[in-house]
Structures are given as structure tokens and as C-alpha cells.
Amino acid sequence: MRLLFCCLLAIGCVQTHAWAKDPTLFKKQLMSYVNANAMSYPAELPRERLPIDVLLVFSLDRDGKLLKPRVEKGTGSPKVDQDLLEWLAKLQPFPTIPAGEEAPQEIGLPIRFATRPGAQSYEENERKIKQMIGNVCKGC
């Protein structure tokens, strides 16, 4: 499958004062954790209208418990949006918020459904394969 679910172009905090410009250790841990547990590409999304950008907003308490998850900007498919919320709930517990940082924290999680850089459509791949076979098997 040549489609990619990019989870986290960046994790941003909805409350601008909560995270500074430089990523904190907690932010790095959260980004790594979510990226390591990315969901697979939903079959319900049409591939011809990619990329699709989504924004999930939620809060985390100090122990990494998910609070008040919602889809701020959806995919256009209610089923996929619900699947995203269920995926987010399954990631619990998230990394814990260190004692020196504010808790709970409200988090904005941008997600992009897109093709991989340099990815080609099935038709383009098939055309190239036929062309390569034609170049090898002249006169076969």
C-alpha cells in the first residue's frame, strides 16, 4: 500500500502558554509514542482527494489519561472520525506529564492522510512495468 498515515506533523498545544517553542521532553515522548502507534490507513477514505488533514484535540491528565477527546477538523467521513477517536482512546495511558509541567494539558494533534513522497498510482506503476518488459523482451 502506497498510502501513508502521517501522524504528527507536529504536536501543538491548544493553550499557547503550555509549551514553549522548543519541544519539552514530554512533548518529544508524546510525539514518539503516538508515531510508534499510528493507525493504518482507513479504507473508507477516497484516495483521489488526498491529502486529508485532520485535527484531534484532547486533554491529558498527569497520569496520561485521555480527557475530553474531540475531532476539531474531520475527514468528512463520520465513521473514520469515530475510528480516530477510538484509536486515540486505545493509546491510553499516554506518557505521564512531569511534575514541573502544567496538568492537565490540552493537546492539538494534527494528522495527515497522504501519499508517500514519490509514490505513484497503480496505473502509473503498471505502465512502467509494461514499458520495462517491452524493453527487455523485444522480439519475444
N, C-alpha and C positions, 0 to 999 in steps of 0.2 A: 504494500500500500504506500503510495507516494504522498499521502496527505499527512500533515503534521499538526499535532495539537501542541501549540506553544503555550505552556502555562507560565505565566510571569514574564512579561517583557520587563516588568519591574513591579515589586510590591510597593504600593504607595499607601500612605496613611491618610485617611479622610480628614482627620484632625491634623492640620498643618503643623501644630506645635509639638506633636508627639514624636516625630522622627526628624532629625536634622538632615542636612544634605548628604552627609557621609553616612553610609549604612552602618547600623549598630550590629553587634554580634547577634542579637536576637533576630534582626531583620535578615541577616545572612543565613542563619539557621532556618528561619521560616521559608525563605526562598528555596534553599536546598531541599528541605523536607517536601514542599509542595511539588517541586520539579521532579523529585525522585518517585513521586506517587501520581504522576499525571494520568488522567483518564484517556482511554482510547478514543479515536475519532468517532463521533456519533453517526451512524448510518443514515439517520433521519435528515441530516443537513445536506442540502444540494451542493455539489462540488463546483457547479458552474458559477456560483456567486461568491466565491472566496476572494479575499479574506473576510472573515466574520470576527468582529471584535466584541467581546463580552466584558462586563464589569460586575463582579460579585463583591458585595460589601457585607462585612460581618465584624463582630467583636470577639475578642479572646479574653478570657479571664486569666489570672496569674498562673493557673494550673494547666492552661492550654485547652480549656473547654470552650466550644463554639457557642456563641451567643448571638441571637438576632440575625441569622443569615438572610440575605435577600439578593435578588437579581436586580441590579441598578440599570444595566443595559443588557437586554437579552439577545438571543439568536434569532428571534422571530418564530421559533418553534416552542410552544409551551412544554412539550414533552422533553426536549433537550434542556430547556431551562430548569425543569424539575430534576432531571438527571444530574445536572451540575450541582444543584443544592444537595442531592443525596450523596454525590461523590464527596462534596465538601464535608458533610456530616460523618462519612466513613473515615475521614482522615484523622479524627479525634483519637487520642489527645494530640494537639499541636505542641510544638516546643513551648516550654514554660517561659514566662516573662521574668527576667531577672529582677531582683529586689529593688534595684536602683531605678527602674523604669516604671512609668505610669501604667496602671492596670485598673480596669480593663482597657484594652486598646481597640479602636475601631480601625479596620483594615480595608483598603480597596485592593482587590485582586484582579488586575486586567488579564484577560485570556484571549488568545488569538487562534482561530482555526484558519490554517493557511496551507498552501502547498510548500514543500521544501524548496529552498533556493535551487534553481536549476532543474527542478522536477518537470517532467513532460507528461503530457496526456497519453492515455493508452494508444490513441490513434497515431500520435507522433512517434511513439516507440515502435509500433507495428510498421509504420512506413520506413523507419530507419533500418529495422531488421530485414525487411524485404529488399531494401536497397543494398545492404551488405551481402545478402545471399545472392542477389543478382550479380554483384561484382565478383564473387568467388566462383560461382557456377556458370560462367559463360560457356554456352555450348553443351550444357548437361542435358 
